[in-house]
Structures are given as C-alpha cells and as structure tokens.
Amino acid sequence: MPPHIGQDKDALLAVLAQAGLTDITQIQPLADGLSNHNYHIETPTAHYVLRENADAADSFCSREQELFYWSHLAKAKLAPELLWVSGDQRYYLSQFIFEQSLPSLPLAAPFAPLMEDIEGREALVTEKRIAASGIDTLEQPEVPREPSMASGYQDLSLPNLSSKELSWKELEYQCSAATFCLGETLIEAWLQSYADIKLAADQQAWYQSERLALLDCLTPNRAHSLLLQLLQQLRVQATGPYHISITEQWQEYHGLLLAFAAADMGEAWQSRLAQLLSIQTQILDWTATLADCLVAPQFCHRDLNPHNLLLKDNQLYCIDFEYATASHPLCELAVVLATHQLTPAQRYLLVRQYLAEHPGLTSDAIKAIPAAIEMYWVFAVYWALLMAAHTRGERQQEYFDWFDHFWPLISHTS
C-alpha cells in the first residue's frame, strides 16, 4: 500500500525545505517499501525522490554503509544520483528516474523455423529407422506420435509474459529452490531430446553454445539479458571496507533474534521463532555448501528484487542499498532467481552466463545455487521476525504476515 500523506504533508514540506526545495508543485506517494516510504517530488524544473527510512530497520542496517555504496554506484552510473541526506539520516533526496517498459518479443518468428527444424529431424529419424528395418514405408503401421518438442517447450514458457509490455515491477515473483530445480530438470530433458534427434539425424554432437543459442531465441523478453548485464557490472565494483559472509550474516541475525527471545515477545512472535529454530540443521548445511564453492567475495547489493530495479534506456539501475556489502557472489544471483518471473529457459541462460569463468567461484558452483536460494528466503523470514520485534499493532501483524508468506518458500520438514 502506498504511504498516506495527509497530515504528514507539512512535515514533508519542512524536510524538503531543509534540502533546499521550496517551490513544490506535487508530492506523490510511490510504492511503499517493506521498511521505508518513498515520495515523488515535483518542482517546476525537476523531479526527485524523497525516501523516509523506517526506525525498525536502523537496528540491523548501517546507514553509513548504505550511503557509501549508494554514492559509489551512482558514480558508476548504476544508481540514481544521491543529492541530499538529512542530518539524522532519516531522509534521502535523490534523482527521479522515469522508467521504460520491458517490451515483449514475438515468439512466432524465431520459434516456427526452429520447431520445423526439430520436427523435420524427428521425421528423418523415423524414416531412417523404417529403412533400417527393411519394411516398406507403405506397409509400416502408423505409430502414435510422442508429444512434439514444440508443445514441450510451450509447457515451459509463461504465456502471460509473451503478449504485452511490462513494467519491471510486474516481474515480481517468488521462486523457491524446489521450483528452480524443477525448471532445470525440465529444460535439460527438453534439450536432451533435441540433442538425441540431432545426433540420430545428422550424426553430429550438440555444443553448449548451440544449446544456449536455441533457448535464447525462445524467450518472451530480454529480462534475463538485462539482469545479466547488471550483475556483470556490479561484480566488478570495488568491495569497499565492508564485508560479511553468508554464515556471518545468519549468525548475526540469529543472535539478534535470541536476544529478543529473552524478553516476553508474545505467543505470535515466539511461535514463529520456534519454526526458525526447527530448521537450523538445514541452514548449517546450506551455509556450508555455499562456503565450499567460494573463491573470493565481491560487491553485492543483496536485494535485487524487481522493486529495487529501474529500467531506463535499456539499462537497469539499482536503488535501496540497505544490505549492500562485499559477500558471496551467489547472493546476487540467488536474489534475482528468487524474485523475478523468468521462464525456466531464462533462468537456465542467466545461471550459466553469470557463472561462466566467474573468478570468485569454483567450477562446480552451480550445484550450490539451490542452497543460495534457500538462504535468501531464510534471511527473508529472519528479517520479517526482526522487524516484527521492533513494531507493534497492525504494523507488527504485517511483518508476521510476511513471515508466513516467505516460510513455505523454504525447504523444511516441519
């Protein structure tokens, strides 16, 4: 729900006056963040964003660290320019970016000839088998056809993404590690079917580059390509003086929760803490898996969900640097996979192109991606419970609702 201005308008005008803005023509609420409020500010000559930070997030987000990375990324042209910060760091004023839509791609043009090629190879394989059997074609009984690869690929696509332009925020989605793994299995099976047909028909092997090229022209939009471009730009940014591993982040959040548990937080809060405590063994396994594939940390935004990305001139810009630091390279990839509505083919492409010769990861790091997605959702429920510990009433219930929404996305046995 967007923040309500109402009686707060005078307070916002006073803040804007401190920032040097007095001739305000409009204050328009933007989408309400989970831990802050944002407003579109318009003057006769310019547009701005005013952000108001939530007190609850201050206990586990360093504003100095956030501002360090925001300024650094703005200089790299990967974030809006930060123009002013209030003395208490409660308010930020930044450049307003007018977003463009993500255009869809017409699947029919590239899809038809590729599917005709596949079906033609299937027919050729059938003819070769008949010829090898010594049975005249006219005498060959009709054999029920397997479902075509064309229909098989359509089963892997997301029809609602293929027919319209989208704002980037419309790509919002929740993908669990289990869903990611299922998509990988389906794509591998589909590609293997084509590889078998190609080998039988042409006696030729199928190279990885050909596999990726086939998938790339069957995608509904270029979201995966834009995300890859951003991820590759972010990973070469300077890490700065801040660093935290996935294990250390979990330990920090866990320690904060246990400190609250010593007080009387109420049944609703305590019961959710008990849920978290029930999966500690799995968390240990996931963090160990991620530690094993790490060669070197890199700069990580750590919250690249669709609401923190702006598309302009075919480039993505980041906002909201509350969790930015140097950390595990799979942090970035996991957030994107977990929060964007991509087809299985788009996820398959993004994963392999991101991992290709990545200097910070071992060659088998792809096996750790499910663990990285699990830990993204683990951190989400830790965050929700920490925010609930700092709030009361309706706002606290909202964070309980977020906990309950995120919890099923984690693989657990209880």
C-alpha positions in Angstrom: 0.0 0.0 0.0 1.4 3.4 -0.9 2.2 5.7 2.1 -0.6 8.1 3.0 0.5 11.8 3.0 -2.5 13.6 4.6 -1.4 15.4 7.8 2.2 14.5 7.1 2.4 16.9 4.1 3.6 19.8 6.2 6.3 17.7 7.8 7.5 16.5 4.4 7.5 20.1 3.1 9.7 21.1 6.1 12.1 18.3 5.3 12.2 19.3 1.6 12.9 22.9 2.7 16.0 21.6 4.6 17.1 20.0 1.3 16.8 23.4 -0.4 13.5 22.6 -2.2 10.7 25.2 -1.5 8.7 25.5 -4.8 7.0 22.1 -4.6 4.2 21.5 -7.1 3.4 17.9 -6.2 4.1 15.2 -3.7 3.0 11.8 -4.9 3.4 8.6 -2.9 5.4 5.9 -4.6 5.2 2.2 -3.9 5.7 1.6 -0.2 8.8 -0.3 0.6 8.8 -3.0 3.3 11.0 -0.9 5.5 10.7 2.6 4.1 8.5 5.1 2.4 9.2 6.9 -0.9 7.6 10.0 -2.5 7.9 11.5 -6.0 8.6 15.2 -5.6 7.9 17.6 -8.4 9.1 21.2 -8.8 8.6 23.4 -11.9 12.0 22.4 -13.2 12.9 18.9 -11.8 11.7 15.6 -10.3 13.1 13.9 -7.2 12.5 11.0 -4.9 12.3 11.6 -1.1 12.8 8.5 0.9 11.9 8.2 4.6 13.6 5.4 6.4 11.8 3.2 9.0 13.2 3.3 12.5 12.8 -0.5 12.8 15.4 -1.2 10.2 18.1 1.0 11.8 19.0 -1.7 14.4 20.4 -4.0 11.7 21.1 -1.7 8.8 24.1 0.6 8.8 23.1 3.9 7.2 26.8 4.9 6.7 27.4 1.7 4.8 24.3 2.1 2.8 25.2 5.7 1.8 28.8 4.6 1.0 27.7 2.1 -1.6 24.9 4.3 -3.0 27.3 7.1 -3.7 29.8 4.6 -5.2 27.2 3.0 -7.5 25.8 6.4 -8.5 29.3 7.4 -9.7 29.4 4.2 -11.7 26.0 5.2 -13.4 24.3 2.2 -11.8 22.2 4.1 -9.4 20.3 7.4 -9.2 22.3 10.3 -8.0 22.1 10.9 -4.3 21.5 14.6 -3.8 21.0 15.2 0.0 20.9 13.4 3.3 19.3 14.7 6.4 21.5 15.1 9.5 19.8 12.2 11.3 19.9 10.1 8.1 16.2 9.6 8.2 15.6 11.2 4.8 17.3 10.9 1.5 16.7 13.0 -1.6 17.7 11.5 -4.9 17.3 11.8 -8.7 14.0 10.6 -10.1 14.3 8.1 -13.0 11.5 7.9 -15.5 11.2 4.2 -16.2 10.5 2.5 -19.5 8.5 -0.7 -20.1 10.1 -4.0 -20.9 8.9 -4.9 -24.4 7.8 -8.4 -25.2 9.4 -10.4 -28.0 7.4 -12.0 -30.8 8.0 -15.7 -30.3 6.4 -16.8 -33.6 9.2 -15.5 -35.9 12.1 -17.4 -34.4 10.0 -20.2 -32.9 8.4 -21.5 -36.1 11.5 -22.3 -38.1 13.3 -23.9 -35.1 10.3 -26.1 -34.4 10.0 -27.0 -38.0 13.7 -28.0 -38.0 13.2 -30.1 -34.9 10.1 -31.8 -36.2 11.8 -32.4 -39.6 14.7 -34.1 -37.8 12.2 -36.2 -35.9 10.7 -37.3 -39.2 14.1 -38.0 -40.7 15.0 -40.2 -37.7 11.7 -42.1 -38.2 12.4 -42.7 -41.8 15.9 -44.0 -41.1 14.5 -46.4 -38.5 12.0 -47.7 -41.0 14.6 -48.1 -43.7 16.9 -49.9 -41.4 14.1 -52.3 -40.5 13.6 -53.4 -44.2 9.9 -52.8 -44.1 8.4 -50.8 -47.0 7.1 -47.4 -45.9 3.6 -48.1 -47.2 3.4 -51.2 -45.1 4.6 -49.5 -41.9 1.7 -49.3 -39.5 1.0 -45.8 -38.1 2.8 -45.3 -34.8 1.3 -42.9 -32.2 3.5 -39.8 -32.1 5.1 -38.6 -28.9 4.2 -35.1 -27.8 6.2 -32.7 -30.1 9.1 -30.7 -28.8 7.3 -27.6 -29.8 4.5 -28.4 -27.4 7.1 -29.4 -24.8 8.7 -26.1 -24.9 5.4 -24.2 -24.7 4.8 -26.1 -21.5 8.0 -24.5 -20.1 7.0 -20.9 -21.1 4.9 -18.4 -19.2 2.2 -17.3 -21.6 1.3 -14.2 -19.6 4.8 -12.8 -20.2 4.8 -13.2 -24.0 2.0 -10.9 -25.2 2.4 -7.5 -23.6 4.9 -4.8 -22.4 5.6 -4.9 -18.7 6.8 -2.5 -16.1 9.8 -4.1 -14.4 7.9 -4.4 -11.1 5.4 -6.6 -12.9 8.1 -9.3 -13.0 7.7 -9.7 -9.2 7.6 -13.4 -8.3 8.5 -15.9 -5.6 10.7 -18.8 -6.8 11.7 -21.5 -4.3 14.8 -23.6 -4.7 12.5 -26.5 -5.5 10.8 -24.6 -8.3 14.3 -23.6 -9.7 15.5 -27.2 -9.6 12.3 -28.4 -11.4 12.8 -25.9 -14.1 16.4 -27.0 -14.6 15.3 -30.6 -14.9 12.6 -29.8 -17.5 15.0 -27.7 -19.6 17.7 -30.3 -19.5 15.2 -33.0 -20.6 13.9 -30.8 -23.4 17.4 -30.0 -24.6 18.4 -33.7 -24.4 15.5 -34.7 -26.6 16.7 -32.3 -29.3 20.3 -33.4 -28.9 19.2 -37.1 -29.4 17.3 -36.2 -32.5 20.1 -34.1 -33.9 22.7 -36.9 -33.3 20.4 -39.6 -34.9 19.6 -37.4 -37.9 22.9 -35.7 -38.6 25.4 -37.8 -36.7 26.6 -34.6 -35.1 27.1 -33.6 -31.5 25.5 -30.5 -30.0 27.7 -28.0 -28.4 26.8 -25.9 -25.3 26.8 -22.7 -27.3 24.2 -24.1 -29.6 22.0 -25.1 -26.7 22.1 -21.6 -25.2 21.5 -20.0 -28.6 18.4 -22.1 -29.1 17.0 -21.2 -25.7 17.9 -17.5 -26.1 15.7 -17.0 -29.1 12.7 -18.7 -27.4 12.4 -16.2 -24.6 9.4 -13.9 -24.1 11.5 -10.8 -23.3 15.1 -9.7 -22.6 14.8 -9.6 -18.8 17.5 -12.2 -18.4 19.9 -10.3 -20.6 19.3 -7.0 -18.8 19.8 -8.8 -15.5 23.0 -10.4 -16.6 24.4 -7.1 -17.8 23.7 -5.5 -14.4 25.1 -8.5 -12.5 28.3 -8.4 -14.5 28.6 -4.6 -14.0 28.1 -5.0 -10.2 30.6 -7.8 -9.7 33.5 -5.6 -10.9 32.7 -2.7 -8.5 35.1 -2.1 -5.6 34.1 -4.1 -2.5 34.9 -1.2 -0.1 35.6 -1.6 3.6 32.6 -3.7 4.4 32.3 -7.5 4.3 30.1 -10.2 5.7 29.8 -13.9 4.7 26.5 -15.7 4.4 27.4 -17.7 7.6 28.2 -14.5 9.5 25.0 -12.8 8.3 23.0 -15.7 9.6 24.8 -15.7 12.9 24.2 -12.0 13.3 20.5 -12.2 12.6 20.2 -15.3 14.8 21.9 -13.6 17.7 19.6 -10.6 17.4 16.5 -12.9 17.5 17.8 -14.8 20.5 18.3 -11.5 22.4 14.7 -10.6 21.8 13.6 -14.1 22.8 14.8 -13.5 26.3 12.1 -10.9 26.6 8.3 -11.5 26.5 7.6 -11.0 22.8 4.2 -12.7 22.8 3.0 -16.0 21.5 2.7 -15.0 17.9 6.4 -13.9 17.8 7.7 -16.9 19.9 5.9 -19.5 17.8 7.5 -18.2 14.6 10.9 -18.2 16.3 10.3 -21.9 17.1 9.7 -22.5 13.4 13.0 -20.9 12.6 14.8 -22.9 15.3 13.4 -26.1 13.7 15.5 -25.7 10.5 18.9 -24.8 12.0 20.4 -28.1 10.8 19.4 -27.4 7.2 20.7 -23.8 7.5 24.1 -25.2 8.6 24.1 -27.5 5.6 23.2 -24.7 3.2 25.8 -22.3 4.5 28.5 -25.0 4.4 27.6 -25.7 0.8 28.0 -22.1 -0.1 31.3 -21.7 1.8 32.7 -24.7 -0.2 32.2 -23.0 -3.6 33.5 -19.6 -2.6 36.9 -18.4 -4.0 36.6 -14.7 -3.3 33.8 -12.3 -2.2 32.6 -9.5 -4.5 30.4 -6.4 -4.1 26.8 -7.5 -3.6 23.6 -5.4 -3.5 21.9 -8.4 -1.9 18.3 -7.2 -2.6 17.9 -7.0 -6.4 14.2 -7.7 -6.4 12.0 -6.1 -9.1 11.0 -3.2 -6.8 14.7 -2.2 -6.3 15.4 -2.0 -10.1 14.6 0.7 -12.5 14.7 0.3 -16.3 15.7 3.2 -18.4 17.4 3.4 -21.9 17.7 -0.5 -21.8 19.8 -0.4 -18.7 18.9 -1.4 -15.1 19.6 0.9 -12.2 19.7 -0.1 -8.5 18.0 1.6 -5.6 17.9 0.7 -1.9 21.3 -0.2 -0.6 20.4 -1.1 3.0 22.0 -4.6 2.6 24.9 -3.8 0.2 28.3 -5.2 1.2 31.1 -7.5 0.0 29.8 -11.0 0.2 29.3 -14.3 -1.7 28.8 -13.9 -5.5 25.8 -16.3 -5.4 24.0 -13.8 -3.2 23.3 -11.6 -6.2 22.2 -14.5 -8.5 20.0 -16.1 -5.9 18.0 -12.9 -5.2 17.4 -12.4 -9.0 16.3 -16.0 -9.4 14.1 -16.0 -6.3 12.2 -12.8 -7.0 11.8 -12.4 -10.8 9.3 -14.1 -13.0 11.6 -15.7 -15.6 10.8 -18.7 -17.7 12.9 -21.8 -16.9 14.8 -21.1 -20.1 15.6 -17.6 -19.0 16.8 -18.9 -15.6 18.9 -21.6 -17.3 20.6 -19.0 -19.5 21.2 -16.5 -16.8 22.8 -19.0 -14.5 25.2 -20.3 -17.0 26.2 -17.0 -18.4 26.7 -15.5 -14.9 28.8 -18.4 -13.8 31.0 -18.6 -16.9 34.6 -18.2 -15.8 33.5 -16.3 -12.7 36.7 -15.5 -10.7 35.0 -15.7 -7.3 33.5 -19.2 -7.6 34.7 -22.7 -8.1 33.9 -24.5 -11.3 31.1 -26.6 -9.7 29.4 -23.6 -8.0 26.2 -24.3 -10.0 25.5 -27.1 -7.5 25.2 -24.5 -4.7 22.5 -22.4 -6.3 19.6 -24.2 -4.6 21.4 -23.5 -1.3 21.8 -19.8 -2.1 18.0 -19.5 -3.0 17.2 -21.3 0.3 19.3 -18.8 2.2 17.7 -15.9 0.5 14.3 -17.0 1.8 15.8 -17.8 5.2 17.1 -14.3 5.5 13.7 -13.0 4.4 12.0 -14.7 7.4 14.7 -13.6 9.8 14.2 -10.0 8.5 10.4 -10.3 9.0 10.7 -11.5 12.5 13.3 -8.9 13.4 11.1 -6.1 12.0 8.1 -7.5 14.0 10.2 -7.4 17.2 10.6 -3.6 16.7 7.0 -2.8 15.9 3.5 -3.3 17.5 -0.1 -3.4 16.5 -1.1 -3.5 12.8 2.4 -2.9 11.6 3.7 -5.9 13.6 1.0 -8.0 12.1 2.1 -7.0 8.6 5.6 -8.4 9.4 4.1 -11.6 10.8 2.1 -11.9 7.5 5.4 -11.5 5.5 7.0 -14.2 7.7 4.1 -16.6 6.9 4.3 -15.7 3.2 8.0 -16.4 3.0 8.1 -19.5 5.2 6.6 -22.0 2.6 9.3 -21.0 0.1 12.0 -22.7 2.4 12.5 -26.4 2.1 11.8 -27.8 5.6 10.3 -30.9 7.1 8.2 -29.4 9.8 
